[in-house]
Amino acid sequence: MNRQPITRRESIKKLLQISGGLALTGVVPWPFHQTLAAWAQPANKNFIVEGIGREKNYSVKALTRKVFDAGGGMGRFVSRQDVVVIKPNISWARPPHLAATTNPEVLEAVIELCQEAGAKKVRIADNTINDARRCFAITGVGTVAKKTGADLIFPYPSQMREMKLQGQRLNVWPVFVPLVEADKIINLPVAKVHVLSDLTLGMKNWIGAVGGRRSALHQDIHQTIVDLAQFFKPTLTLVDATRVMTANGPSGGNPADVSVKNRLILSNDPVAADAKAATLFGFRPEDIGFIRLAHKWGLGTYELQNLNQQQVVI
């Protein structure tokens, strides 16, 4: 009798069934463990991609696309019918050239990539510090939402719900609901200095994902950042370092505080993304409290040699 060849999925299922039976007898041969591990584990480790714009007048949107291509394409992370929430940093009513907020060209490219991957809906969410309407208008995010058709979520108090964060310092705290209802979350911070935490990158961007008395979050700030990071687990982090703020952060306001880096950093490891971005400011990752703590807690790694590293240049 002719037998149909079994698929890889069916083979793994059979191996798992066999391993379960062997485990009950207490006998699982070592070579079998090796075979099962090879089949069950993903082929690639966590990755980090650095995009560099070297050409004069390079396209920020083109660089964003190249970075995602190097990471396997947006379709690797966003499935058809997914509701995707993008979390930029648009806390301040500052124009893009002051580097206080996420570059709207990067945001636009990420939205378009999600839509091309088949996302059912793309939403933009940030609980701003300055008045939300002014932030939406001045940062350029409102224009991006209108152009792409993405939903721009206004941070009304009704959008906040108390949830158990179960952190070391933070237990119950109001959380911005769209971020917990999403199928996929893309963290899209801007890289800049911060007067209290040295830097504000991806993990600190989650302060814009909660409500409540946020001034209290700046007490023991490194632990607070890590508490939030272990609750919000993004599908991807893309650090916008096209322009970075090197003084008077996080709000800035003076062009003299801005350095043009023309960099983008993409990773599925949130700690690694921040670690790589920290080096742009001359820091060792382990010298930044929240990066060190997040590494210790196992939220990711600052040992970038353990990741699949790539660089793309345009």
Buried (B, 14 or more C-beta within 10 A) or exposed (E): EEEEEEEEEEEBEEBEEEBEEBEEEEEBEEEBEEEBEEEEEEEEEBBBBBBBBEEEEBBBBBBBBBBBBBBBBBBBBBBEEBBBBBBBBBBBBBEBEBBBBBBBBBBBBBBBBBBEBEBBBBBBBBBBBBEBEBBBEBBBBBEBBEEBEBBBBEBEEEBBEEBEBEBBBBEEBBBBBBBBEBBBBBBBBBBBBBEEBBBBBBBBBBBBBBBBEBEEBBEBBBBBBBBBBBBBEBBBBBBBBBBBBBEBBBBBEEEEBBBEBBBBBBBBBBBBBBBBBBBBBEBEBBEBBBBBBBBEBEBBBBEBEEBBBBEBEB
